[in-house]
Amino acid sequence: MSTAPLTPPLRVACIGAGYFSRFHYGSWARMKRARPVASCNRDIAKAQATGLPAYDDVARMLAEVQPDLLDIILPPEAHAATIRLALAGGVKRMICQKPFCRTLEEARAITAEAEAQGAVIVVHENFRFQPWYRAVKSALERGVVGDLQQVTFRLRPGDGQGPRAYLDRQPYFQQMERFLIHETAVHWVDTFRWLLGNPSHVYADLRRINPVIAGEDAGFVLFDHPGGVRALFDGNRHLDHAADNQRRTMGEALFEGTEGALSIEGDGAVRLRRHGETAEEVLLPPDAHDGFGGDCVHALQSHVVSGLLGDQPLENTARDYLTVIEIEQAIYASAAEGRKLSLTGAAG
């Protein structure tokens, strides 16, 4: 497969046609500098339902289509084998859904194999691309809250109660032995490090509330970030928050500094309250997008296309994303040991 410089539109092939893939396909269909050219799924009827040329054999699709970019929309257990198959087929550019691979060791191995062949993998970690976090990033860089001291995110999607929890949307959630952190909180591990810098220490207290699931579904994680900033992830999938769409922001956030506080509300709005005042300034109006997460999938995929065409550096390459997985592992170790850990495993 050619590694010559890319010119638009990029030809994109997709592997996977499950629940979340609708947002990927919908985004590619709206691109001006990329176009979807094929879909592959082991149930070919699902691939056919995308309206694209359909396959149930990855190797055959890659050989016949020879895409510029491969979008891997599969669960972690399929990542390594799929990436290796793509590398063998000459694919040099990929997006891979999160959680990336099954283990840190597997992710490291796959990353090294891809780099050895000159291939680029971007992990589809889209929460940092949600418009409210982009607005917060800009506001923090302008110094509107003064010296930032504390950050809190309260995860409250309200979807974890009862024997049918998750079954109607993503039933495999019930069987995940590591759930709240590995599947969900990893979004804020990545977003916090993007906003605040890599943490030096973590402390975690995790628990399972719903007995029908295998993994944890509630817990607290405290992060020590550079400059004395403390960040708290407070997650409980049983409880909800004030929003017409619980999955828009999945909760509420607060960024508190010496000169004011930024809040992210359930409607996607970002508001600034200055220190000593009660009035709030709207920095970002409520979200009007009717899809997922403020159209963050489209924002991420647009970023990848722009990066591959040389317009800007790529965010969340596989090599960079290994840090997220390392932090995740430290969180689970902290919860198991009941103590604060540095990211090298020493007690804090």
Secondary structure, 3 states (H helix, E strand, C coil): CCCCCCCCCEEEEEECCCCCHHHHHHHHHHCCCEEEEEEECCCHHHHHCCCCCEECCHHHHHHHHCCCEEEECCCHHHHHHHHHHHHHCCCCEEEEECCCCCCHHHHHHHHHHHHHCCCEEEEECCHHHCHHHHHHHHHHHHCCCCCEEEEEEEECCCCCCCCCCCCCCCHHHHHCCCCHHHHHHHHHHHHHHHHHCCCCEEEEEEECCCCCCCCCCEEEEEEECHHHCEEEEEEECCCCCCCCCCCCCCEEEEEEECCEEEEECCCCCEEEEECCCCCEEEEECCCCCCCCHHHHHHHHHHHHHHHHCCCCCCCCEHHHHHHHHHHHHHHHHHHHHCCCEECCCCEC
